[in-house]
Amino acid sequence: MILEASLILVLVFAVLLALGIPIAISIAVASLSTVLLVLPLDIAVFTSAQKMVASIDSFSLVAVPFFILSGIIMNNGGIATKLVDFSKLLAGRVPGSLAHTNVIGNGLFGSISSSAIAASTAIGGVMVPLQEKEGYDRKFATAVNIASAPAGMVIPPSTGFIIFSLISGGTSIAALFMGGYVIGILWALAIMVVSFIIAKKRNYPVVAKQANQNVKKIIIDAIPSILLIFIIIGGILTGVFTAIEASAICVVYSFLLAFVFYRTMTIKQLPQVMAQAVEMTGVIMLLIAASSLMSFAMAFTGIPAALSNLVLSISDNPIIILLVMNVILLLIGTVMDVAPAILIFTPIFMPIATSVGVDPVHFGIFFILNLCVGTITPPVGTGLFVGSSVGKVKIEKVLKPLLPFYAAIFILLLIVTYVPQISLFLPNLLGL
């Protein structure tokens, strides 16, 4: 039964994806096909519909559309250019300063928008041509943009951590956020170290002095955007508001920035922004509903328990088990977006991790880190394709420049996996 269910689930899902069917529909149809192994058609359809509706009937999910709306307002409000100018100040006059500017900009914008794709497009669209103009190799500039784009996805406010908290049974969002801060900053620093070494070797130019003349204006323009991150985290940590309430505050704050402070948007643009937010929210909610159905189908047919036993049968050594999990999660990240991957695979891998003594917060952080790395990893990582498109460089030509960055990221991934104190010291310090 378990083997048959696994084959049907995987084969139907793979065939539908290959035919170009949207991922949410592919997940739902594959899951329903699996449930039909053990239930008659009428009961299977009724139960599946019930599970899908129940999965999105959660107060915690209220935060998702608010964070999406906030990110869209920020993305359309010209925030990227202000963050690029501010990042140039932080990068200073060190070798590869424009590459460092790209990394810092991706981290800041990615955290605000909760999207690596948005960061790669908004920041990379500005920085890659600028680096080429200043004498940087375009393939190198594109590689820097691709490698650093997902860093912002683990810097709060991150919708990935919110979804993980819901699916994992209530892992502290505040603790995940604090751990994510550390990991996101380490990711950015790892890319900057590699960029520094390459830029020093190739003698790439630094930011021209005249570019930083109006320092006061650049700082004043950038601080309100950056302040959003600290307001949200500060409010959650001090108990002024919850993570869900923080999402609504994000919307109000970003609205005031774009429409009042910066005045880069007008009320006429609001219907379009709202339509984008509704569309993205609908897609994510459908993914959540479909993924919950897949989780039900797998649990009903005993697939998670069988997979857990398979992984644990490979070895009883936690080091080996975590390594196997990392490899599987990286592969999953290359073919599936972060949100549906969290929804589907958290119920499978979390029991395995806790059985070998892994803290839920630590697991959540390296679990999502794996999926984020997978988005820029061949053969089909979405971040890799988008970044190559933004940089106007063919994928096969950007892979070689990406190799040193991959090495740094994979080393960081292993360190985060096997040294839990890195993820947990800040949450523990704050008593979360």
N, C-alpha and C positions, 0 to 999 in steps of 0.2 A: 504493500500500500504506500509506504513512504517513498520508495523508489519511483513508483508510477506517478505519484503526486508531484515529486520533484521534477521529473522529466516533462510532465505536462506543463507545469508552471514555467519552467525555463524555456522550453521549446516554443510554446504559444507566445510568450513575452518577446522572445528573440525574433520570431517570424514577423510579428506585428510591428516591432520597431524597424525591422529591415524593410517593411513595406511602407514606412513613413507615417504610420499611425501615431498620433500624439501619445506621449509617454503615459499620461494619466489613463487614457482609454485602454492602452496596452496592458497596464497593470490591472485594471478592473476586469477586463475580459479574461486575462490569464488566470486571475484569482477565482473568478466565477467558474471557469472551466475546471479548476482544481477542486472546488467545493462540490461540483456535480459528480465527482467520484464517489462521494459518500452520502449525498442528499438528493432527493428527487428535485426536478426542475422548479416546481412552484415554491417549495420550501427554501431551496437554495437562493432563488431570486429575492424572496421576501426577506430572508435572513441577511443577505448581502446588502440590500437597500437599507435595512435597519442599522447595520453596523456602520455603513458609510455616513448616514445622517447623525448617528450618535457620536461619531468621532469628531465632528466639527461643532458639536453642541458643547463647547467648552469655553468658559469665561477667559481662560488663559490665552486663547487664540485671538482675543480682542486686540492684543498688542500688535499682532502681525500687520493688519491693514493700516494701523496708525504709523508704524515704523516705515512701511512701504510709502505711504503718502508723504511723510517727512523727507525720505530719501529722494523722491521725485521732485519735490519742491526745491531741495538743495541742488539737485542735478540740473534743474532748469533755471536756477536763480543766479548763475554765473559764479558760483562759489569756487569752482575749480581754479579759475585764473588767480583769485586772491590767495588760495592755498599754495599755488605754484610760486607766486612772488614771495610768500612767507617762507616756503621751503628753501628758496635760494638763500635767504638770510641764514637759515640754520645750517645749510650745507657749507657756507663760508667759502674760503679760498683754498680748499684742499684738492688734491688731484682727483679728477672725476666728479667735481662738484655738481655738474649738471645731471649726472647719473644719480648722485645722492639726492638731488632735488626731486627727481622722478620717484625714487623710493619713498621719501618722506611724504610727498604729495599723495602717492597711492595709499599709504598707511592712513593719512588723515582723512582723505576723501572716501576711502573704502569703509572706514569705521562709521562715518556719518551716513553714507548711503547704504551700508550693509551689502554692498555688491562689488565683487571683484571686476565684473564686466564693466560696470559704470566707471570704476576707478581707472581701469585700463584704457577705456575709451576717452574719458574726459581729461585725465592727466597725461596719458600717453599720447593722445592726439595733439597735445601742445608740446610735450617735451621731446618726443622722438625727432620731429622735424627740426626743432631748435638745436638738439645735440648734433645732428648731421650738419647743420649750418655752421656750427662752431668747430667742425673738424672731427667729430666722433664718427666711428664706423656705424652705419645704420643698423647692421645686424646686431652689433653689441647693444646699441640703444634699445632696440626691440626686445632683446633678451632680458635686459634690466627691467623693462616695463612688464614683461610677462611674468618674470620670477617674483616681482614684488607686489603684483596686483592682488593676490589672495591674502596678503598680510592683514589688510584691513578687515577681512571677514571674521577674524578671531579677536579683533579689538572692539570692545562694546561701544555702542549698543549693537548687539549681533542677534539677528533673528534666528540664526542656527542654534545658539545656546538656549533661546526661549523654547524652540520646538523640541530640543533634546530634553530640557527640563520636564516638559509636558509628557513626553513619551516614556521617559525613564522612571516616572512615578514621583516626581517632585524634587529632583536634585536642585539644590539652591541656585537660583539664577544669579544672585549677587556673588556667590563663590565662583561660579563659572565665569562671570564677567571679570572678576579680579584676576583669576588665573589667565584668562584670555589676554588681558593687558600685557602681562609679562611675556607670554608666548608671541604675541603680535610684534612687540618691540624687539624681541630676540630675532624673529624672522627678518625684520627690516635691517637690523644691525648685521646679520649674516650676509645679506645681499650687498650691503654697503662695504663690508670688509673685502669681499671678492671684487667689487667694482673699483675700490681703491687700489688694490694690487694690480689689476689689469690696466687701469688708467695711468698709474705710475709707470708701468712697464712700457706703455705705448705713448706716454708723454701727452696725454690729452689735456686741452686747455681748461682753465677754471673759469668761474663766473667773472665777467669783467667788472671792474670797480664801479663804473658808472651805472651798472644795473641796480646797484643797491643804494642809490643816492637818497631817495625819499624813504628812509628807513621808518620814520615815525608813521607815515601814512600807511605803509605796507602792514605794519604791526597792528595799527588801529583797525584796518580793514579786515584783517584775518582773525583777530582775537574773538569777536562775537561768534564766528563759526566754530572755532576750536572750543570755545567755552561750553558749547552744547554737550560735549562729551563729559566734561567735569560736572555740569549741572545734573545730568542724568545719574551718573555714578554716585555723586555726593548725596543726592536726594534719596537714592535707594539705600546707601550705607547708613545714613543718619535716620532712616525710617520716616522721612518726611512724606515720601510716596512709595508705592510699590512699583515693580517693573512694568506692570500693566498701565498704571497711571502715568508712568514715565513716558510711555509711548504717545499718549495724548499731549503731554507737555512738549514732546519733541515736535509735534505738528504745530502747536501754537507758536513755539519759539522759531521754527524754520519759516513759518508764515510771516511773522514779524520781521525776520531778517530780510526775506526776499521782497516783501511788499512794502515795508516801511523803512527799515534801516538802509539797505542797499538800493532799494527801488529798482531792482533789475527785472521785476515781473509786474504785470498789471492784472487788475481784476478780470479783464477779458480773457486772460490765459487760464483762469481758474477752472472753467468747465473742462478744458482739455486735460489739465492736470488731474482733476477728479476722475475723469474717464480712464486715464492711464492707471490710476491707483485701483479703480474698480476692476479693470481688466486683469492686472497683476494679482490682485487679491483673489479673484475668481479662479485663476489658474492654480494658485497655491492651495486654496481650499479644496479644489477638485483633486489635486495631488495628495493632500492629506487624507481625504475621504477614500480615494483609491488605494493608497498605501495602507490604510487601516484595514481595508478589505483583504489585502495581500497578507498582512500580519495575521488576521483571523484565519485565512485559508491555510497558512503554514502551520499555525498553532493547532488548528482542527485536525490536520493530517499528520501532526507529529514531526514536521520537518525541523523546527528549531532544536528540539531535544536530540534528534538524530545528528544534526550538524554539530551541536555542542559535544556530544559523545565522540564524534569523529575527530574533532580538534583536540579534545582532551586525551584521546587514545594515541595521538601522535607522540606525545611526551607528557610527563608529569612535571616537567621543569618549566616554571613560569616564564623564564627567559625565552624558551623555544615557543611557548604558546603565544606570548605577546608578539614575537617575530612573525609567526604565522598569521595572526590577526592583522598586523600591519600590512603584510603583503596582500592579503585578501581585500582590505579596505582601500589600499592604493589602487588596485585593479577596479574595484567598484567605483571609485572616484573618477576614473577615466571615462566611464561609460554612463554615469548617472549624475544628475545634479545633486547638490548637497542636501537640499530639503527632503526630497523623496528617499534618498539614501539613509538619512537619519531616521525617517519614519519606518522604513522597512527593516533595517539591520540593527537598530538599537535593541529591540526585544530579543534578537538572536545572540548578539555578542556581549551584551551587558551581563547576563548570567555567567558566561564563561569567564569574563574579567573578574567579577566579584568572587567566583569560586577559587581563584588563585590569589585573592587578597588585594585586588586593585580597588582603590578608593573611587566612588562614583564620580566625584568631581574630576579627579585625575583621568579617569577613563573617558569622560565626556570631552575633555580638552584634547587628548591625543587622538580620540576617535574622529572629532571634527577636523583636527589638523591633518590627519591622513586624507580625508575627503577633499579638503582644500588643496592639498598637494596634488591629488589626483586630477584636479581640474586643469593643471598645466603640464600634465605628463602625457607623452604619446601612448597609444596611437590616436585617441579621439578626445583628449581633454578639451573641453569647450574654451577654457581660458587660453589655451595654446592657439586655437584657431582664431579667436577674436583678437588676441594680441598680435598675431602675425598679420592679420588683416589691417589692424590699426597702423602697424609699422610698415605696411606695404612690402613685406618680405615673405618669400615662400617658406613654408614650414620646414622643408628639408634643408634650407639654408640657415635657419635660425637655431636648429638643434645643436650644432657644434658649439656656437657661442653660449648656449644654455648649459652645457655640460658642467662647467665649474660652479654655476649657480645651483644646479641639481645636487651636486656633491655637498655643498654647504647646507642645503635644505634637508637632505636625507640624514646628514650628521645631526642636525638640530632635531629632526624627528626621532631619531634613535635616543638622543639624550633626554628628550621630553618623555619618551616612553619608559625609559629605564631609571630615570631620576625623578621620582614623583615630587620631591621637595621643590623642584623648580615651578611646578604648577600650583603647589599647595601652600608655599610659604606665605604668600600675601593673603590668601583667604584665611589661613590659620592665624596670621598676625592680627587680622581684623576681627577674629572670632566668628567667622562665618561657617 
